[in-house]
Amino acid sequence: MGQLNLVNKVKFFHKYLKLVQDPTSLTAVISLNNSLNNMVKPEHIHEILEAFSKTETGRNSLVHRPRLGKTDFEYLARLPENTLGRSYYEFLTTNKLKPNVLPTHNPLNKKSEYEYARAHLFECHDIWHVITGFNTEVEGELGLQAFYLTQFPSRMSLVL
Protein backbone atom coordinates (compact mmCIF):
# COMPACT_ATOMS: atom_id res chain seq x y z
CA MET A 1 0.00 0.00 0.00
CA GLY A 2 2.87 2.39 0.78
CA GLN A 3 4.25 2.07 -2.75
CA LEU A 4 0.85 2.94 -4.25
CA ASN A 5 0.70 6.03 -2.03
CA LEU A 6 4.16 7.05 -3.19
CA VAL A 7 3.21 6.55 -6.85
CA ASN A 8 0.05 8.62 -6.37
CA LYS A 9 2.03 11.37 -4.66
CA VAL A 10 4.62 11.47 -7.44
CA LYS A 11 1.84 11.66 -10.06
CA PHE A 12 0.13 14.39 -8.06
CA PHE A 13 3.28 16.54 -7.79
CA HIS A 14 4.01 16.05 -11.50
CA LYS A 15 0.51 17.33 -12.32
CA TYR A 16 0.88 20.15 -9.80
CA LEU A 17 4.08 21.29 -11.56
CA LYS A 18 2.21 21.26 -14.89
CA LEU A 19 -0.38 23.59 -13.39
CA VAL A 20 2.30 25.87 -11.93
CA GLN A 21 3.82 26.13 -15.42
CA ASP A 22 0.45 27.16 -16.87
CA PRO A 23 -2.08 28.23 -14.21
CA THR A 24 -4.66 28.97 -16.94
CA SER A 25 -4.78 25.36 -18.17
CA LEU A 26 -8.19 23.83 -17.48
CA THR A 27 -6.79 20.44 -18.50
CA ALA A 28 -4.09 20.75 -15.82
CA VAL A 29 -6.66 21.71 -13.17
CA ILE A 30 -8.90 18.75 -14.03
CA SER A 31 -5.93 16.37 -14.12
CA LEU A 32 -4.68 17.64 -10.76
CA ASN A 33 -8.16 17.29 -9.26
CA ASN A 34 -8.40 13.68 -10.46
CA SER A 35 -4.96 12.94 -9.06
CA LEU A 36 -5.85 14.48 -5.71
CA ASN A 37 -9.03 12.43 -5.64
CA ASN A 38 -6.93 9.25 -5.90
CA MET A 39 -5.31 10.19 -2.58
CA VAL A 40 -8.44 11.21 -0.67
CA LYS A 41 -8.66 9.69 2.79
CA PRO A 42 -11.86 8.43 4.45
CA GLU A 43 -11.72 11.20 7.06
CA HIS A 44 -11.63 13.83 4.28
CA ILE A 45 -14.67 12.25 2.65
CA HIS A 46 -16.46 12.35 5.98
CA GLU A 47 -15.64 16.07 6.40
CA ILE A 48 -17.01 16.96 2.96
CA LEU A 49 -20.20 14.97 3.45
CA GLU A 50 -20.63 16.48 6.89
CA ALA A 51 -20.42 19.95 5.35
CA PHE A 52 -23.02 19.00 2.72
CA SER A 53 -25.28 17.63 5.45
CA LYS A 54 -25.34 20.84 7.51
CA THR A 55 -28.31 22.20 5.56
CA GLU A 56 -31.62 20.71 4.52
CA THR A 57 -30.81 21.45 0.87
CA GLY A 58 -27.48 19.65 1.18
CA ARG A 59 -29.05 16.63 2.86
CA ASN A 60 -31.76 16.48 0.17
CA SER A 61 -29.18 16.68 -2.60
CA LEU A 62 -27.31 13.70 -1.15
CA VAL A 63 -30.56 11.72 -1.13
CA HIS A 64 -32.10 12.78 -4.47
CA ARG A 65 -28.84 13.57 -6.30
CA PRO A 66 -30.01 16.12 -8.87
CA ARG A 67 -27.66 16.73 -11.79
CA LEU A 68 -27.40 19.71 -14.13
CA GLY A 69 -27.14 17.74 -17.34
CA LYS A 70 -26.26 19.41 -20.61
CA THR A 71 -26.54 23.19 -20.78
CA ASP A 72 -29.40 24.32 -23.03
CA PHE A 73 -28.08 27.65 -24.29
CA GLU A 74 -31.25 28.47 -26.26
CA TYR A 75 -33.42 28.01 -23.17
CA LEU A 76 -31.10 30.07 -20.96
CA ALA A 77 -30.99 32.87 -23.56
CA ARG A 78 -34.80 33.17 -23.45
CA LEU A 79 -34.95 33.59 -19.67
CA PRO A 80 -35.78 37.04 -18.25
CA GLU A 81 -33.01 39.51 -17.53
CA ASN A 82 -31.51 39.35 -14.02
CA THR A 83 -32.42 35.70 -13.42
CA LEU A 84 -29.72 33.25 -12.44
CA GLY A 85 -30.23 31.23 -15.62
CA ARG A 86 -29.92 34.26 -17.88
CA SER A 87 -26.91 35.54 -15.92
CA TYR A 88 -25.34 32.09 -16.29
CA TYR A 89 -25.95 32.22 -20.06
CA GLU A 90 -24.37 35.67 -20.29
CA PHE A 91 -21.38 34.56 -18.20
CA LEU A 92 -20.81 31.52 -20.42
CA THR A 93 -21.12 33.43 -23.69
CA THR A 94 -19.05 36.42 -22.52
CA ASN A 95 -16.24 34.11 -21.39
CA LYS A 96 -16.63 31.78 -24.40
CA LEU A 97 -17.14 28.80 -22.07
CA LYS A 98 -18.60 25.55 -23.34
CA PRO A 99 -19.69 23.45 -20.36
CA ASN A 100 -21.09 20.72 -22.61
CA VAL A 101 -17.59 19.76 -23.78
CA LEU A 102 -16.21 19.35 -20.25
CA PRO A 103 -15.82 15.81 -18.95
CA THR A 104 -18.73 14.64 -16.84
CA HIS A 105 -18.03 12.95 -13.55
CA ASN A 106 -20.27 9.95 -13.46
CA PRO A 107 -20.05 8.30 -10.07
CA LEU A 108 -18.61 4.81 -10.51
CA ASN A 109 -20.35 3.73 -7.35
CA LYS A 110 -23.94 4.94 -7.67
CA LYS A 111 -24.35 4.58 -3.91
CA SER A 112 -21.38 6.79 -3.06
CA GLU A 113 -22.47 10.11 -1.59
CA TYR A 114 -18.90 11.37 -1.95
CA GLU A 115 -18.73 10.62 -5.67
CA TYR A 116 -22.07 12.37 -6.16
CA ALA A 117 -20.87 15.41 -4.17
CA ARG A 118 -17.66 15.55 -6.21
CA ALA A 119 -19.58 15.38 -9.52
CA HIS A 120 -22.03 18.03 -8.31
CA LEU A 121 -19.28 20.43 -7.28
CA PHE A 122 -17.49 19.93 -10.60
CA GLU A 123 -20.53 20.62 -12.77
CA CYS A 124 -21.74 23.63 -10.73
CA HIS A 125 -18.39 25.43 -10.74
CA ASP A 126 -19.28 28.04 -13.37
CA ILE A 127 -22.62 28.79 -11.70
CA TRP A 128 -20.69 29.74 -8.58
CA HIS A 129 -18.69 32.22 -10.65
CA VAL A 130 -21.98 33.93 -11.49
CA ILE A 131 -23.26 33.87 -7.91
CA THR A 132 -20.05 35.15 -6.33
CA GLY A 133 -19.05 37.57 -9.10
CA PHE A 134 -15.56 36.11 -9.45
CA ASN A 135 -14.23 36.12 -13.02
CA THR A 136 -12.40 33.29 -14.78
CA GLU A 137 -8.95 34.87 -14.60
CA VAL A 138 -6.45 33.23 -12.22
CA GLU A 139 -7.28 35.77 -9.50
CA GLY A 140 -11.02 35.11 -9.85
CA GLU A 141 -10.50 31.35 -9.74
CA LEU A 142 -8.46 31.74 -6.56
CA GLY A 143 -11.17 33.94 -5.08
CA LEU A 144 -13.76 31.28 -5.87
CA GLN A 145 -11.55 28.64 -4.23
CA ALA A 146 -11.39 30.81 -1.10
CA PHE A 147 -15.19 31.01 -1.17
CA TYR A 148 -15.35 27.21 -1.48
CA LEU A 149 -13.17 26.86 1.61
CA THR A 150 -15.72 28.80 3.64
CA GLN A 151 -18.40 26.34 2.51
CA PHE A 152 -16.69 22.95 2.85
CA PRO A 153 -13.25 21.46 3.50
CA SER A 154 -11.88 21.25 -0.04
CA ARG A 155 -8.35 19.89 -0.35
CA MET A 156 -8.31 21.04 -3.97
CA SER A 157 -9.02 24.63 -2.91
CA LEU A 158 -6.07 24.47 -0.52
CA VAL A 159 -3.79 23.08 -3.23
CA LEU A 160 -4.77 25.80 -5.68
C-alpha positions as CSV (number, residue, x, y, z in Angstrom):
1,M,0.0,0.0,0.0
2,G,2.9,2.4,0.8
3,Q,4.3,2.1,-2.7
4,L,0.8,2.9,-4.2
5,N,0.7,6.0,-2.0
6,L,4.2,7.1,-3.2
7,V,3.2,6.5,-6.9
8,N,0.0,8.6,-6.4
9,K,2.0,11.4,-4.7
10,V,4.6,11.5,-7.4
11,K,1.8,11.7,-10.1
12,F,0.1,14.4,-8.1
13,F,3.3,16.5,-7.8
14,H,4.0,16.1,-11.5
15,K,0.5,17.3,-12.3
16,Y,0.9,20.1,-9.8
17,L,4.1,21.3,-11.6
18,K,2.2,21.3,-14.9
19,L,-0.4,23.6,-13.4
20,V,2.3,25.9,-11.9
21,Q,3.8,26.1,-15.4
22,D,0.4,27.2,-16.9
23,P,-2.1,28.2,-14.2
24,T,-4.7,29.0,-16.9
25,S,-4.8,25.4,-18.2
26,L,-8.2,23.8,-17.5
27,T,-6.8,20.4,-18.5
28,A,-4.1,20.7,-15.8
29,V,-6.7,21.7,-13.2
30,I,-8.9,18.7,-14.0
31,S,-5.9,16.4,-14.1
32,L,-4.7,17.6,-10.8
33,N,-8.2,17.3,-9.3
34,N,-8.4,13.7,-10.5
35,S,-5.0,12.9,-9.1
36,L,-5.8,14.5,-5.7
37,N,-9.0,12.4,-5.6
38,N,-6.9,9.3,-5.9
39,M,-5.3,10.2,-2.6
40,V,-8.4,11.2,-0.7
41,K,-8.7,9.7,2.8
42,P,-11.9,8.4,4.5
43,E,-11.7,11.2,7.1
44,H,-11.6,13.8,4.3
45,I,-14.7,12.2,2.6
46,H,-16.5,12.4,6.0
47,E,-15.6,16.1,6.4
48,I,-17.0,17.0,3.0
49,L,-20.2,15.0,3.5
50,E,-20.6,16.5,6.9
51,A,-20.4,20.0,5.3
52,F,-23.0,19.0,2.7
53,S,-25.3,17.6,5.4
54,K,-25.3,20.8,7.5
55,T,-28.3,22.2,5.6
56,E,-31.6,20.7,4.5
57,T,-30.8,21.5,0.9
58,G,-27.5,19.6,1.2
59,R,-29.1,16.6,2.9
60,N,-31.8,16.5,0.2
61,S,-29.2,16.7,-2.6
62,L,-27.3,13.7,-1.2
63,V,-30.6,11.7,-1.1
64,H,-32.1,12.8,-4.5
65,R,-28.8,13.6,-6.3
66,P,-30.0,16.1,-8.9
67,R,-27.7,16.7,-11.8
68,L,-27.4,19.7,-14.1
69,G,-27.1,17.7,-17.3
70,K,-26.3,19.4,-20.6
71,T,-26.5,23.2,-20.8
72,D,-29.4,24.3,-23.0
73,F,-28.1,27.7,-24.3
74,E,-31.3,28.5,-26.3
75,Y,-33.4,28.0,-23.2
76,L,-31.1,30.1,-21.0
77,A,-31.0,32.9,-23.6
78,R,-34.8,33.2,-23.4
79,L,-34.9,33.6,-19.7
80,P,-35.8,37.0,-18.3
81,E,-33.0,39.5,-17.5
82,N,-31.5,39.3,-14.0
83,T,-32.4,35.7,-13.4
84,L,-29.7,33.3,-12.4
85,G,-30.2,31.2,-15.6
86,R,-29.9,34.3,-17.9
87,S,-26.9,35.5,-15.9
88,Y,-25.3,32.1,-16.3
89,Y,-26.0,32.2,-20.1
90,E,-24.4,35.7,-20.3
91,F,-21.4,34.6,-18.2
92,L,-20.8,31.5,-20.4
93,T,-21.1,33.4,-23.7
94,T,-19.1,36.4,-22.5
95,N,-16.2,34.1,-21.4
96,K,-16.6,31.8,-24.4
97,L,-17.1,28.8,-22.1
98,K,-18.6,25.6,-23.3
99,P,-19.7,23.5,-20.4
100,N,-21.1,20.7,-22.6
101,V,-17.6,19.8,-23.8
102,L,-16.2,19.3,-20.3
103,P,-15.8,15.8,-18.9
104,T,-18.7,14.6,-16.8
105,H,-18.0,13.0,-13.5
106,N,-20.3,9.9,-13.5
107,P,-20.0,8.3,-10.1
108,L,-18.6,4.8,-10.5
109,N,-20.3,3.7,-7.4
110,K,-23.9,4.9,-7.7
111,K,-24.4,4.6,-3.9
112,S,-21.4,6.8,-3.1
113,E,-22.5,10.1,-1.6
114,Y,-18.9,11.4,-2.0
115,E,-18.7,10.6,-5.7
116,Y,-22.1,12.4,-6.2
117,A,-20.9,15.4,-4.2
118,R,-17.7,15.5,-6.2
119,A,-19.6,15.4,-9.5
120,H,-22.0,18.0,-8.3
121,L,-19.3,20.4,-7.3
122,F,-17.5,19.9,-10.6
123,E,-20.5,20.6,-12.8
124,C,-21.7,23.6,-10.7
125,H,-18.4,25.4,-10.7
126,D,-19.3,28.0,-13.4
127,I,-22.6,28.8,-11.7
128,W,-20.7,29.7,-8.6
129,H,-18.7,32.2,-10.6
130,V,-22.0,33.9,-11.5
131,I,-23.3,33.9,-7.9
132,T,-20.0,35.2,-6.3
133,G,-19.1,37.6,-9.1
134,F,-15.6,36.1,-9.4
135,N,-14.2,36.1,-13.0
136,T,-12.4,33.3,-14.8
137,E,-8.9,34.9,-14.6
138,V,-6.5,33.2,-12.2
139,E,-7.3,35.8,-9.5
140,G,-11.0,35.1,-9.9
141,E,-10.5,31.4,-9.7
142,L,-8.5,31.7,-6.6
143,G,-11.2,33.9,-5.1
144,L,-13.8,31.3,-5.9
145,Q,-11.6,28.6,-4.2
146,A,-11.4,30.8,-1.1
147,F,-15.2,31.0,-1.2
148,Y,-15.4,27.2,-1.5
149,L,-13.2,26.9,1.6
150,T,-15.7,28.8,3.6
151,Q,-18.4,26.3,2.5
152,F,-16.7,22.9,2.8
153,P,-13.3,21.5,3.5
154,S,-11.9,21.2,0.0
155,R,-8.3,19.9,-0.3
156,M,-8.3,21.0,-4.0
157,S,-9.0,24.6,-2.9
158,L,-6.1,24.5,-0.5
159,V,-3.8,23.1,-3.2
160,L,-4.8,25.8,-5.7
